[in-house]
Amino acid sequence: MLEYEGTAYSGFQRQANAPSVQATIEEAIAALTGEQVRLHGAGRTDAGVHALGQVAAFDTATALPTDRLRDGLNHYLPLDAAVVEAHETAPDFDPRRHALSRVYRYSLLTRRTRSPLRRRFTHAVSGALDIAAMAAVLASLEGEHDFAPFCGRYPEGKPTRRRILRTAVWREGAEVHIEIEGNAFLPQQVRRMAAAVLEVGRGERTSREFEELAKSGRRGAAETALSPQGLTLRQVNYANFPPHDNATATDDATHAKSTPRA
C-alpha cells in the first residue's frame, strides 16, 4: 500500500517528461533490487491528487522479506512518497482489475482565512454551505448510471457507465468532506461531481438543475472540475483483503508478486 502527496507529481502514471508516482517507485525498486520492473496501480490518480491507500503490484525475483523490501524502498523514496505495507500475492494479482471498489474523498476548507498547513490538501471556499442539500444530490447518484456528464477527456466510444456504491457529505471542524465509493471512475469524475455538488451547497445550482445535469447524457456537461489538491484516494477494496483506511491504520495492501529465479 502506497501513501503519497501528489503535489510534485504529474499523476500516478508514468509520463515522458514529468515526474510521476509510478516512475518514482520503479526507480526505488531498481535502486534496491537491481531489477527494472513495471509497477501496476489500482488507480491512476491525476496530477496533484494524493493517496492514503493506493495499491500497487510488481513482479520481482528478490529474496528480500516483505518487511525489508518495504523498509528498503522507503530508504530510496523521497519524503512525499512511502510504502506503508508490502505483501506477497498470487502471480496473477492485478490491483486494478481485481479491485471491488475505490474510495475517494474531496476536502473543502471553509474557514474565513487561508490555511498555510492545509493548502496542499484542501480546496478553500467561502460562504455558507448547505450540507444537507449537498448530501441529498450526491446520494441521488448512487447506483449504476451514465456518468458521461462528469467525464473529462476520454476516448469516444468507450463506456461511461459506472456504479456508485456509497456517498457521504459531512462537516468536520472547518472542513467539509465529500466522499464517494465506486467500482471505478472516469477521468476527473470525482472532481467534477464535487464541483457540481458544491454549486448546490452554495445555492448556485438547484437540486432540479443538478438532476438535469446528471441525466443529460452529454459528455463533459459538468464543465468545472475542482482543483486536484483537495482529492485523496483513501482506500481500495478487494474480496481477499479486508477494507483498510490508512488514515487510522495500516493494513495489508501493497503487493510484490514473486517470480521464479532463473
Buried (B, 14 or more C-beta within 10 A) or exposed (E): BBBBBBBBBBBBBBBEEEBBBBBBBBEBBEEBBEBEBEBBBBBBBBBBBBBBBBBBBBBBEBEBEBEEBBBBBBEBBEEBBBBBBBBBBEEEBEBBEBBBBBBBBBBBBBBEEEBEEBEBBBBBBEEEBEEEBBBBBBBBBBEEBBBBBBBBEBEEEEEBEBBBBEBEBEEEEBBBBBBBBBBBBBBBBBBBBBBBBBBBBBEEBEEEBBEEBBEEEEBBBBEEBBBBBBBBBBBBBBEEBEBBEBEEEEBBBBBBBBEEEE
